[in-house]
Amino acid sequence: MPKNCLIVEDNSISQEVFETHMETLGLEFRTASSGEEALRLCRDKIPDVVLLDWHMPGMDGFEFIDKLHSLNDGKADPTIVMCTCDSGVEKEIKDKNAHVNGFLVKPTRFTDLEAKFKELGVVI
């Protein structure tokens, strides 16, 4: 059974690119354009993996992660891959939040996403 991915991205062009990548990898996916919308989707079903934009209006990626982990009595623990246009901030992201499993810089090439998902066991 394919893993379920939640794409949380406020930029419509990046959303489309990530959706195409998920289709190519054979993953089921849902898309949210804000942290608030993503949390609503997670209340219905916790995804296996979240591809999460760091900088979003209203609720940034770290706030989303904190709220996500409070769902289902703290049992919500999907694989989280943080994405940002800011290169060189991987250490800051890792230091700020232990729940981030991987990091990608945007624009994200398919081969980079595929390699990260393979490294994390999302795809074979």
C-alpha positions as CSV (number, residue, x, y, z in Angstrom):
1,M,0.0,0.0,0.0
2,P,1.5,3.4,-0.9
3,K,2.3,5.8,1.9
4,N,0.1,8.9,2.3
5,C,1.9,12.3,2.1
6,L,0.6,15.6,3.2
7,I,2.1,18.5,1.2
8,V,2.0,21.8,3.2
9,E,3.0,24.6,0.9
10,D,1.6,28.1,0.4
11,N,3.1,28.7,-3.0
12,S,0.9,27.3,-5.7
13,I,3.8,26.7,-8.2
14,S,5.7,24.7,-5.5
15,Q,2.5,22.8,-4.7
16,E,2.2,21.7,-8.3
17,V,5.8,20.6,-8.5
18,F,5.5,18.6,-5.3
19,E,2.2,17.0,-6.5
20,T,3.9,15.9,-9.7
21,H,6.8,14.5,-7.7
22,M,4.4,12.5,-5.5
23,E,2.6,11.1,-8.5
24,T,5.9,10.1,-10.0
25,L,6.8,8.3,-6.8
26,G,3.4,6.6,-6.7
27,L,2.4,8.1,-3.4
28,E,-1.1,9.1,-2.3
29,F,-1.1,12.7,-1.3
30,R,-3.2,15.6,0.0
31,T,-2.3,19.3,-0.3
32,A,-2.8,22.1,2.2
33,S,-1.8,25.8,1.5
34,S,-1.5,26.7,5.2
35,G,-0.7,25.2,8.6
36,E,-4.3,25.6,9.7
37,E,-5.6,23.8,6.7
38,A,-3.0,21.0,7.2
39,L,-4.1,20.5,10.8
40,R,-7.7,20.2,9.8
41,L,-6.7,17.4,7.3
42,C,-4.6,15.7,10.0
43,R,-7.5,15.6,12.4
44,D,-9.2,13.4,9.8
45,K,-6.2,11.2,9.0
46,I,-2.6,11.4,10.2
47,P,-0.3,11.2,7.1
48,D,2.7,8.8,7.0
49,V,4.9,11.7,5.8
50,V,4.6,15.5,5.7
51,L,6.4,17.6,3.2
52,L,6.4,20.9,5.1
53,D,7.2,24.5,4.0
54,W,9.1,26.3,6.8
55,H,7.9,29.8,6.1
56,M,4.2,30.2,5.7
57,P,1.8,33.0,6.7
58,G,-0.1,32.6,9.9
59,M,1.6,29.5,11.2
60,D,5.2,28.5,10.4
61,G,6.4,25.0,10.0
62,F,7.6,24.7,13.6
63,E,4.2,25.8,15.0
64,F,2.5,23.3,12.8
65,I,4.8,20.5,14.0
66,D,4.0,21.4,17.7
67,K,0.3,21.4,17.1
68,L,0.5,18.2,15.0
69,H,2.2,16.3,17.8
70,S,-0.5,17.3,20.2
71,L,-3.2,15.6,18.1
72,N,-4.3,12.1,19.1
73,D,-2.9,12.3,22.6
74,G,0.6,13.0,21.3
75,K,0.7,9.9,19.1
76,A,0.8,11.8,15.8
77,D,4.3,11.0,14.6
78,P,4.7,11.1,10.8
79,T,8.0,11.5,9.0
80,I,8.5,15.2,8.5
81,V,10.6,16.7,5.7
82,M,11.1,20.5,6.0
83,C,11.5,22.5,2.9
84,T,12.7,26.1,2.6
85,C,14.3,28.5,0.1
86,D,16.8,29.5,2.7
87,S,20.0,27.5,2.1
88,G,22.4,26.9,5.0
89,V,19.7,26.6,7.7
90,E,19.6,22.8,8.0
91,K,21.4,22.9,11.4
92,E,19.1,25.6,12.7
93,I,16.0,23.5,11.7
94,K,17.4,20.4,13.3
95,D,18.4,22.3,16.5
96,K,15.0,23.9,16.8
97,N,12.9,20.8,16.4
98,A,13.8,17.2,17.0
99,H,10.7,16.1,15.1
100,V,12.1,17.1,11.7
101,N,13.4,13.9,10.0
102,G,14.8,15.5,6.8
103,F,15.5,18.8,5.0
104,L,15.3,19.9,1.4
105,V,16.1,23.3,-0.2
106,K,13.6,24.7,-2.7
107,P,13.4,24.7,-5.6
108,T,13.5,20.9,-5.1
109,R,14.7,18.7,-7.9
110,F,12.8,15.4,-8.2
111,T,16.1,13.4,-7.7
112,D,16.8,15.2,-4.4
113,L,13.2,14.5,-3.1
114,E,13.4,10.9,-4.2
115,A,16.8,10.4,-2.5
116,K,15.5,11.9,0.7
117,F,12.4,9.8,0.7
118,K,14.4,6.7,0.1
119,E,16.8,7.6,2.9
120,L,13.9,8.0,5.2
121,G,12.1,4.8,4.1
122,V,9.2,6.6,2.6
123,V,9.7,4.9,-0.8
124,I,11.8,1.9,-1.8
